[in-house]
Amino acid sequence: MRVFPKPIWLLILSISLVAFACVTINIYFPAEKVESVAGEIVKDIRGKKGSEKNRPASPEKDSLLHKTFFALCAPSIAWAEDVTTVSNPTIRALKQRMKSRYAQMKPYYQKGMLREGDDGYVSLGNTSGLGLRDKRTLKGLVSAENNDRKSLYREVAKALKIDPGQINRVAEIFAKEWQKSLR
C-alpha cells in the first residue's frame, strides 16, 4: 500500500470539502408563495371565474368548534395568508391600470388576436381582420400591458424578497394564472 505525503492528503481533503460545499448550495425560490400571489392578483385584475363568492359556506367549516380548533392548533394558517398577501402603492396602481386595460383587450382575446405566452407576457395572434389603426391601437395595448407586467413581476419579487435574477421564474408562474383566467 502506498502512503501519500501529508500535503497531498491535505490537498485531496480540501478539494473534496470544496466539492461537497458546492453541491449542497441550494437557492430557495418560494414557488408556492408566488403561485398564491399570482392567483390573487390575476383574480383582482380579471375577475373571479365561477361562483366562488356566491357559494354557501359549509356548516361544519363555520362551526365554533372548527374555528376554535384552527385558532388554537393551526396558527400557521393565518401567518401563511399574511405572507402571501402582496400589496404596495405601486402594485395597486399597476393592478388598476391592468384591470381597465383588460376591459379593452378582452374582445381581442376572444377573437384570438391576443395570446398569453408561457413567459408571462401578451403577444399578438392573428390580426389579419384589423385595419391599420386598430392594429396600431392593439400593439399599443400589448406594449403597455407587457411593460406593466414587467414592473408587476419586479415588484412582487421585491415584496417576497426574491432575487432579481429570478424574475423570469416569477413571470412563468404568472403565465399559468393568466392562461387559466382565459378558460
Backbone torsions as a table, in degrees:
resi	resn	phi	psi	omega
1	MET	NA	134.2	-177.3
2	ARG	-94.0	134.6	179.2
3	VAL	-104.7	127.4	179.5
4	PHE	-84.1	150.0	175.9
5	PRO	-65.1	157.3	-176.6
6	LYS	-54.9	-43.2	-179.2
7	PRO	-60.5	-34.2	179.6
8	ILE	-69.7	-39.6	177.1
9	TRP	-61.9	-41.9	178.1
10	LEU	-63.9	-38.7	178.7
11	LEU	-65.1	-46.7	178.8
12	ILE	-61.9	-44.5	179.3
13	LEU	-62.3	-44.5	-179.0
14	SER	-67.8	-37.6	177.7
15	ILE	-64.8	-43.4	-179.8
16	SER	-67.5	-34.9	176.2
17	LEU	-66.7	-41.4	177.5
18	VAL	-63.7	-43.6	179.2
19	ALA	-62.8	-43.0	179.5
20	PHE	-63.8	-42.2	180.0
21	ALA	-64.1	-38.8	180.0
22	CYS	-68.3	-35.1	-178.2
23	VAL	-71.1	-32.4	-174.4
24	THR	-87.1	-1.6	178.6
25	ILE	-72.0	127.9	-178.6
26	ASN	-133.8	120.9	178.5
27	ILE	-87.3	123.1	-177.5
28	TYR	-80.6	128.9	174.4
29	PHE	-127.0	117.0	-175.2
30	PRO	-80.4	70.9	-175.3
31	ALA	-58.8	-40.9	-178.8
32	GLU	-64.3	-40.2	177.7
33	LYS	-63.1	-44.8	-178.9
34	VAL	-63.8	-41.6	178.4
35	GLU	-60.0	-43.9	179.6
36	SER	-63.7	-46.8	179.3
37	VAL	-63.0	-44.5	-179.8
38	ALA	-60.3	-44.1	178.9
39	GLY	-59.3	-44.8	-179.7
40	GLU	-66.8	-43.1	-178.4
41	ILE	-66.1	-43.3	179.5
42	VAL	-64.2	-40.1	176.7
43	LYS	-62.4	-41.0	178.9
44	ASP	-62.9	-38.7	-176.4
45	ILE	-79.5	-43.9	-172.1
46	ARG	-103.8	-4.8	-178.7
47	GLY	89.1	161.4	-177.8
48	LYS	-85.0	141.0	174.8
49	LYS	-87.5	146.7	177.1
50	GLY	73.0	-161.7	-177.1
51	SER	-116.9	52.5	-178.9
52	GLU	-61.5	-41.6	-175.9
53	LYS	-71.6	-32.3	-174.9
54	ASN	-89.7	-2.7	-178.8
55	ARG	-72.3	129.3	179.2
56	PRO	-69.3	143.5	179.1
57	ALA	-73.4	144.7	178.6
58	SER	-75.2	141.4	-176.0
59	PRO	-60.7	-36.1	-177.7
60	GLU	-69.0	-27.3	178.8
61	LYS	-77.3	-22.7	-179.7
62	ASP	-95.6	0.0	-176.6
63	SER	-67.7	151.0	179.6
64	LEU	-61.9	-39.3	179.3
65	LEU	-61.4	-44.6	-179.7
66	HIS	-62.9	-45.8	179.9
67	LYS	-63.8	-41.9	-179.7
68	THR	-64.9	-44.4	179.8
69	PHE	-57.6	-48.8	-178.4
70	PHE	-71.4	-29.4	177.2
71	ALA	-68.3	-36.7	-177.6
72	LEU	-88.2	-39.5	-171.8
73	CYS	-98.3	-17.2	-175.9
74	ALA	-133.7	58.0	-179.8
75	PRO	-65.2	-18.5	-179.0
76	SER	-67.7	-20.9	179.4
77	ILE	-63.9	-47.7	179.0
78	ALA	-64.5	-38.3	179.0
79	TRP	-64.0	-41.6	-178.9
80	ALA	-63.4	-36.5	179.0
81	GLU	-65.2	-38.5	179.4
82	ASP	-65.8	-38.1	-177.0
83	VAL	-66.2	-35.8	-175.7
84	THR	-91.2	1.3	174.8
85	THR	-89.7	117.2	-176.6
86	VAL	-120.4	121.4	177.2
87	SER	-158.6	138.2	171.4
88	ASN	-153.7	170.8	-176.6
89	PRO	-56.4	-37.4	-179.8
90	THR	-65.8	-46.2	179.9
91	ILE	-63.3	-42.2	179.2
92	ARG	-62.4	-41.1	179.2
93	ALA	-66.3	-42.0	178.0
94	LEU	-62.1	-45.1	179.8
95	LYS	-61.1	-41.2	-179.1
96	GLN	-64.3	-44.4	178.4
97	ARG	-63.4	-42.7	-178.5
98	MET	-68.0	-34.1	178.7
99	LYS	-66.3	-46.0	179.7
100	SER	-69.2	-33.6	177.6
101	ARG	-69.5	-34.6	-179.6
102	TYR	-61.0	-35.5	177.6
103	ALA	-59.9	-35.6	177.6
104	GLN	-76.4	-31.7	-174.9
105	MET	-85.3	-23.8	-173.6
106	LYS	-53.1	-46.9	179.0
107	PRO	-60.3	-33.1	178.8
108	TYR	-70.3	-34.9	174.1
109	TYR	-62.8	-45.2	-177.0
110	GLN	-63.8	-29.5	179.3
111	LYS	-89.5	-1.8	179.6
112	GLY	80.6	13.0	-179.3
113	MET	-84.4	-14.3	175.7
114	LEU	-126.7	146.3	179.2
115	ARG	-133.1	149.9	173.1
116	GLU	-94.8	118.1	-179.5
117	GLY	-82.3	161.9	177.1
118	ASP	-71.8	-8.9	-179.4
119	ASP	-93.2	0.2	178.2
120	GLY	92.8	8.3	-177.9
121	TYR	-123.3	159.4	-179.3
122	VAL	-88.2	143.4	174.2
123	SER	-134.4	160.5	179.0
124	LEU	-75.9	142.0	173.6
125	GLY	-102.3	-138.2	179.7
126	ASN	-82.0	108.3	-178.3
127	THR	-109.6	22.7	-174.8
128	SER	-63.9	-23.1	-179.4
129	GLY	-85.4	2.4	-176.6
130	LEU	-100.3	148.5	172.8
131	GLY	-78.6	173.8	-177.8
132	LEU	-60.7	-43.6	-178.8
133	ARG	-63.5	-43.8	179.3
134	ASP	-65.8	-38.1	177.1
135	LYS	-63.6	-42.5	179.3
136	ARG	-63.3	-42.5	177.8
137	THR	-61.6	-45.3	-179.3
138	LEU	-64.1	-41.5	177.5
139	LYS	-62.7	-37.1	176.4
140	GLY	-64.8	-40.9	177.3
141	LEU	-62.8	-44.3	-179.5
142	VAL	-63.3	-43.9	-179.8
143	SER	-62.8	-45.9	179.6
144	ALA	-63.9	-41.7	-180.0
145	GLU	-63.2	-47.0	-178.5
146	ASN	-66.1	-35.6	175.6
147	ASN	-64.4	-43.5	178.3
148	ASP	-66.1	-38.9	178.0
149	ARG	-63.0	-42.2	178.5
150	LYS	-59.6	-43.7	177.7
151	SER	-65.2	-41.2	179.6
152	LEU	-61.0	-47.3	-179.7
153	TYR	-61.7	-39.6	178.6
154	ARG	-64.2	-43.8	-179.9
155	GLU	-66.8	-40.2	178.2
156	VAL	-64.1	-44.2	178.1
157	ALA	-59.9	-42.4	179.7
158	LYS	-64.4	-43.3	-178.2
159	ALA	-66.0	-33.6	-179.9
160	LEU	-92.8	6.3	178.5
161	LYS	58.8	45.8	177.8
162	ILE	-98.5	138.8	178.6
163	ASP	-55.4	131.3	179.6
164	PRO	-55.6	-23.2	176.8
165	GLY	-70.1	-10.9	-178.8
166	GLN	-101.0	10.5	-176.7
167	ILE	-61.5	-33.6	177.5
168	ASN	-62.3	-35.3	176.3
169	ARG	-67.3	-38.7	176.3
170	VAL	-61.0	-45.5	-179.6
171	ALA	-61.9	-39.4	179.7
172	GLU	-66.1	-36.2	177.1
173	ILE	-69.1	-42.2	175.8
174	PHE	-60.9	-36.5	-178.5
175	ALA	-54.4	-42.7	179.8
176	LYS	-62.7	-39.3	-179.9
177	GLU	-71.0	-39.7	177.0
178	TRP	-60.9	-44.0	-178.6
179	GLN	-65.1	-41.4	177.9
180	LYS	-61.6	-35.4	-175.5
181	SER	-68.6	-17.3	179.9
182	LEU	-91.7	-9.2	-178.9
183	ARG	-79.3	NA	NA
